[in-house]
Amino acid sequence: MPNSQTPRSRAARARTATAANAAKLAAGWQRLNTLIPPDAVVALDRLVTIHGSKRSAIVAAIAAAEKG
């Protein structure tokens, strides 16, 4: 069942999302917005197919880099 699109429902979802993002930022999460070169996009896409999402792929790449 799709989300209701009434102004009140949309505002409620926006408030919930804002609160969730604020809680994550307060817990030490950091927002990441970057442009990467095309060859890195190809590598990231391969990692996404393995890990399922860009977030998981980036976290896995960082973990692998920390291992050495």
WOUR-V260791 format. One record per residue. N is the residue number from 1. RES is the residue in one letter. PHI is phi in whole degrees, -180 to 180 (NA if undefined). OMEGA is omega in radians with two decimals (999 if undefined). Layout:
n & res & phi & omega
N & RES & PHI & OMEGA
N & RES & PHI & OMEGA
This chain:
n & res & phi & omega
1 & M & NA & -3.10
2 & P & -72 & 3.08
3 & N & -65 & 3.05
4 & S & -68 & -3.08
5 & Q & -107 & 3.09
6 & T & -69 & 3.13
7 & P & -56 & -3.13
8 & R & -66 & 3.14
9 & S & -66 & 3.11
10 & R & -62 & 3.12
11 & A & -66 & 3.13
12 & A & -64 & 3.10
13 & R & -65 & 3.12
14 & A & -65 & 3.10
15 & R & -63 & 3.14
16 & T & -62 & 3.14
17 & A & -64 & 3.12
18 & T & -63 & 3.13
19 & A & -65 & 3.13
20 & A & -64 & 3.11
21 & N & -66 & 3.12
22 & A & -64 & 3.12
23 & A & -65 & 3.12
24 & K & -65 & 3.11
25 & L & -62 & 3.12
26 & A & -67 & -3.14
27 & A & -85 & 3.07
28 & G & 105 & 3.07
29 & W & -65 & 3.12
30 & Q & -133 & 3.11
31 & R & -77 & -3.11
32 & L & -129 & 3.11
33 & N & -138 & -3.06
34 & T & -147 & 3.01
35 & L & -101 & 3.12
36 & I & -122 & -3.11
37 & P & -69 & -3.06
38 & P & -56 & 3.14
39 & D & -67 & 3.07
40 & A & -72 & 3.09
41 & V & -63 & 3.12
42 & V & -62 & 3.13
43 & A & -65 & 3.12
44 & L & -64 & 3.11
45 & D & -61 & 3.07
46 & R & -63 & 3.11
47 & L & -66 & 3.11
48 & V & -64 & 3.12
49 & T & -66 & 3.11
50 & I & -79 & -2.97
51 & H & -99 & 3.01
52 & G & 98 & 3.11
53 & S & -154 & 3.12
54 & K & -64 & 3.14
55 & R & -60 & -3.14
56 & S & -63 & 3.14
57 & A & -64 & -3.14
58 & I & -66 & 3.12
59 & V & -62 & 3.12
60 & A & -63 & 3.13
61 & A & -65 & 3.11
62 & I & -66 & 3.12
63 & A & -62 & 3.12
64 & A & -66 & 3.12
65 & A & -67 & 3.13
66 & E & -70 & 3.12
67 & K & -69 & 3.09
68 & G & 103 & 999
